[in-house]
Amino acid sequence: MAALSGKEGPLHVRPAGHDAELFNDSVFGELRARAKVPDDFVNSGWDLSTLRPGGGKGGTRMAFVGDSYIVKELSKGDHSTLLKMASSYGRHVKGGGTLLSPIYLHFRDLASNRLFFVMQNCIGNGPFKVLYDLKGCADDKLMEQDGVRVEAVHKRVWNLPMWCGTCAWNAARKRYHAGKLQARSAEVLLTAAQREVFLGALRRDAEWLASHRIMDYSLLVGVKEELRDIANVDQGRPCDRHDTLVYVAIIDFLQLWTFGKRVAQNIKILGLNKATVPP
């Protein structure tokens, strides 16, 4: 269901100060209210000129609104998927533990006719000790380590030198590949109770995603270390303590398993352990 902000829709929703057509805002408005997110949360702090490619293979353009929210542009296919599953998504995130990144707005910018959605930035901003994008296959990757971003250098099918062995790779490609290997064997320390909660939410989300034939989503895992001054009880003077913070969220869950993905799976049949697999 669509509504125009300032008319049938909420009066205060004007993303980047623009008039917008809102989709399924009965669902997303309720999620905003539950999370105490005000309707005007992305009215300022960004505009269309601040959108930048997000770094993934699709090159989706996005903008950060402070540390809390991310505005992402939608393809027509992803827009259609979100339209269809919004009600089910709302019931799912309200019904139990979930790792799915909260979505708070789905809209069309009327001036440009471009489509967007807004989600919470569940992992915050860096620097990260490590930041992984995990898919459970050869597409796992390291995105940041010790506060330094890892440039994505993909081995595209048309880039023949990339397929001639590592001797043809530049330093950036070698670093990226090493990060992918590191991500495949990544270990994240959790307490027993945290692990139980995490796995329960992950199983529940995976079942819901499979029921909608969603594929190619990612589990973001960010690890930060924060230095804290605490009082040394014995000596009466401050000392340092490192706290390890672990952030996890499932993102990019709008890609349906379609006929085109079946074709891509067959094309990639010679490649091992790829992400183009049925949900």
Secondary structure, DSSP 8 states (H G I E B T S, - for coil): -EEETTTTS-TT--GGG--EEEESHHHHHHHHHHTT--TTTTSSS--GGG-EE-SSTT--EEEEETTTEEEEE--HHHHHHHHHHHHHHHHHHHSS---B--EEEEEEETTTTEEEEEEE-TT-----SEEEEE-SSTT-EEEEETTEE-------TT-GGGGS-GGG--HHHHHHHHHHHHHHT------HHHHHHHHHHHHHHHHHHHHTTB-S-EEEEEEEEEEEEEE-TTTSSEEEEEEEEEEEEEE----B--HHHHHHHHHGGGSSS-S-S--
